[in-house]
Amino acid sequence: MISPSVQEQGNATARYTMPSWLRFVISAALLATLLVYVDLADAWRIIRKAQVEPIAELLVVFLVLRFFSAYRWYVLLHGKNATITFIKVVRLTFTSLFIGTFMPGGIDLVRVYLLSKATSDLALAFSSMLVERVLALLALFSLVLFGLLASPAGLPTVVSYSAWVGLALLGLGCLTLMHHKLRDVINHVFIGQAFTPIRNRFTKLYTHLDAYANQPWLMVWSIVLAMAIQLLRVGCTVIGASALEIELPLMTFVVIVPIIFLVSLIPISIGGLGVREAAFISLLGLVGVQAEAAFSLSVIMYVVNLVTTLPGAFFYIMEREQPTN
């Protein structure tokens, strides 16, 4: 049985998320638009010629990425609840990945729900997910910055300038979010009963962030793990590109892949469908990759990603078959 607090969190999330039908429409519209620029017959021929060995390597690296993600979440959770085991977090990670892939609410909502149900601690579930996302953004920030400083060959100037602007805005946003004066500004700007939900949300946000701020070494280790995960994502894309014989400098992938991942996180479509493909085609197109090849790479990455979530179906079935007390 779900506790009232968990139910309230789920209801609140449902009220503030984009309707699933609208996300479906946006995904369909984006994919339909991409078909104007992509010859599906050519894309299919490229996929059929994909080398088997790199695809097998891609599956392995994706699975390693899953366990790395589980370990990073475990580090954040274990710092607040020593009774949580790594095996339990692995099960929750795969289950949330599998269910969240097919749910409009996304993986984060499923993670919060499943962990809240397992631990009866909504604050722990929400704060760990929130801090994990913040650290992931910081890792993306650092990785793209490093790539831009390396000045990868073939990257158009407009991409570099746009990335610098995006990084500046992201950094400013993170600093503003963490600064204590923002709390006073929020309390003075959002006054009155009508803004009570907004004030309450920010109050919870800062309460959770403060709880982790008192463990600096935990945060440092979590950032290191977040960076490793982002590098693994870059590595996955490099392997996928090699399967399709797409040859680009490594630093180009270091810059472009995190940007693609960031764009795909925008919650306007079903599981990033359409947004992700558009990002692959537009960004790789700027460095000379044909639309059909970029689209094929996006499809292969999506399919392999989907396959590596299937263990979550097994864990989900096993969880449902366990007798309830």
Buried (B, 14 or more C-beta within 10 A) or exposed (E): EEEEEBEEBBEEBEEEBEEEEEBBEBBBEBBEEBEEBBBEEBBEEBBEEBEEEBBEBBBEBBBBBBEBBBBBBBBBBBBBEEEBEBEBBBBBBBBBBBBBBEBBBBBBBBBBBBBBBBBEBBBBBBBBBBBBEBBBBBBBBBBBBBBBEBEBEEBEEEBBEEBEEBBEEBBEEBEEEEEEEBBEEBEEEBEEEEEEEEBEBBEBBBEBBEBBEEBEEBBEBBBBBBBBBBBBBBBBBBBBBBBBEBEBBEBBBBBBBBBBBBBBBEEEBBBBBBBBBBBBBBBBBBBEBBBBBBBBBBBBBBEBBBEBBEBBEEBBEEBEEEEEE
